[in-house]
Amino acid sequence: MTLLIRTQQHWLPRCVDVLLTVIAWIGFVGLVYAGIREMADAVPLEQRLIESEILMSTLETLLVYLLGGVLIAALLLFWAKYNQLRARRYTRRQCPGRLCVDGLSGSFRVAPEVIETLHGGQVWILHHHEHGDLSAIEMPGKGIVLTADAQQQTAGDTGR
């Protein structure tokens, strides 16, 4: 199972993408080569021998960076494979099944009558206490407010 959504792209945009990418890489490699060639031609032969020692120390530093990058990539690959193997035992993407009124009322900490009323409407405004519990449910446009214990009031009775 793949988590990416892939749509089939028409052949013309794909060819344009590939062509532009190839042109960009050719330009990049050409500019890097031209820069290195110009630096090498500008330096006399005696100085090149001195600079070769500097170049070797630079290459050694780059090699350390490259090895560090390979080590980090291997560590990330190992971690991804470990998580993939570990996640096989869990069923994270399965449908949780049908929820019953009692389960929902227990989850939201409201009376079952409130859940039954919520099934009938399309738009509700939910009001919560400071600690997160449901305090009131309002049906916009109709002026009906349900408190968490399922007693109906009008909007004018709530002290607004």
C-alpha atoms as one frame of an Amber mdcrd trajectory, in Angstrom:
protein
   0.000   0.000   0.000   1.324   3.407  -0.939   0.340   6.580   0.874   1.043
   8.871  -2.076  -1.745   9.771  -4.448  -0.481   9.574  -7.981  -2.367  10.788
 -11.003  -1.399   9.881 -14.529   0.205  12.854 -16.223  -0.129  13.438 -19.959
   2.991  12.563 -21.977   3.656  16.137 -23.142   4.073  17.732 -19.665   6.162
  14.741 -18.597   8.487  15.170 -21.607   8.790  18.913 -20.948   9.665  18.202
 -17.278  12.309  15.652 -18.253  13.758  17.916 -20.954  13.998  20.932 -18.638
  15.570  18.797 -15.902  18.202  17.415 -18.302  18.975  20.906 -19.610  19.336
  22.224 -16.061  21.710  19.404 -15.056  23.813  19.863 -18.214  24.036  23.596
 -17.493  24.983  22.976 -13.858  27.721  20.468 -14.717  28.999  22.769 -17.483
  29.242  25.749 -15.136  31.043  23.721 -12.465  33.494  22.343 -15.064  34.115
  25.802 -16.535  34.780  27.243 -13.069  37.224  24.510 -12.129  38.959  24.727
 -15.530  39.321  28.516 -15.230  40.785  28.213 -11.727  43.257  25.563 -12.894
  44.391  27.596 -15.943  44.878  30.800 -13.926  47.448  29.264 -11.547  51.132
  28.805 -12.596  52.690  25.318 -12.427  54.848  25.995  -9.315  51.902  27.261
  -7.390  49.803  24.270  -8.486  52.127  21.950  -6.575  51.587  23.976  -3.378
  47.872  24.163  -4.008  47.713  20.417  -4.581  48.546  19.960  -0.893  45.736
  22.348   0.020  43.481  20.520  -2.425  44.295  17.176  -0.806  43.408  18.480
   2.665  40.175  19.887   1.230  39.396  16.542  -0.404  40.061  14.777   2.896
  37.603  17.112   4.619  35.030  16.511   1.899  35.563  12.770   2.281  34.839
  13.028   6.011  31.640  14.962   5.211  30.680  12.370   2.601  31.235   9.501
   5.035  29.208  11.352   7.665  26.390  11.807   5.152  26.481   8.130   4.209
  26.390   7.166   7.882  23.390   9.428   8.532  21.617   8.082   5.429  22.229
   4.506   6.571  20.937   5.355  10.046  17.771   6.932   8.602  17.238   3.941
   6.319  17.675   1.562   9.247  15.217   3.602  11.335  12.632   3.649   8.528
  12.875  -0.117   8.010  12.667  -0.714  11.758   9.505   1.399  11.996   8.063
  -0.371   8.970   8.620  -3.777  10.565   7.353  -2.576  13.949   4.189  -1.065
  12.455   3.153  -4.319  10.769   1.635  -5.611  13.997  -0.639  -2.596  14.392
  -3.833  -2.054  12.465  -3.721   1.726  12.298  -5.604   2.222   9.060  -8.655
   0.123   9.720 -12.093   1.616  10.107 -12.972   1.830  13.821 -16.403   0.317
  13.199 -19.824   1.709  13.985 -20.109   3.943  16.970 -23.107   3.549  19.213
 -24.924   6.349  21.015 -23.742   5.137  24.417 -20.112   5.110  23.286 -20.356
   8.617  21.855 -22.134  10.001  24.888 -19.466   8.508  27.141 -16.695   9.900
  24.951 -18.142  13.418  24.864 -19.420  13.185  28.462 -22.978  14.203  27.554
 -26.393  12.594  27.926 -27.429  10.087  25.223 -30.377  12.363  24.351 -27.940
  15.071  23.281 -26.223  12.680  20.861 -29.608  11.685  19.422 -30.439  15.373
  18.903 -27.108  16.006  17.188 -27.880  13.351  14.588 -30.848  15.384  13.376
 -29.089  18.671  12.570 -26.496  19.694  10.032 -24.856  22.713  11.692 -24.218
  23.024  15.418 -22.119  25.382  17.510 -20.467  23.561  20.407 -19.504  25.432
  23.573 -16.958  23.953  25.996 -15.956  24.499  29.624 -12.418  25.561  30.484
 -11.421  21.937  31.096 -12.764  20.756  27.718 -16.137  19.232  28.571 -19.137
  20.106  26.446 -21.217  22.814  28.130 -23.820  23.787  25.527 -24.884  23.033
  21.976 -26.497  25.738  19.870 -28.458  25.322  16.642 -27.810  28.500  14.602
 -30.814  30.301  13.174 -33.345  28.502  15.366 -32.400  29.918  18.762 -32.251
  26.469  20.391 -29.559  25.777  22.962 -29.049  22.382  24.555 -27.091  22.180
  27.748 -24.919  19.162  28.387 -27.699  17.522  30.391 -30.080  17.749  27.353
 -32.442  20.452  28.677 -33.622  22.708  25.871 -33.557  26.472  26.233 -34.023
  29.371  23.871 -31.123  31.653  23.028 -32.615  34.454  25.118 -32.666  32.248
  28.252 -28.910  31.603  28.237 -27.943  35.100  29.369 -26.478  36.248  26.076
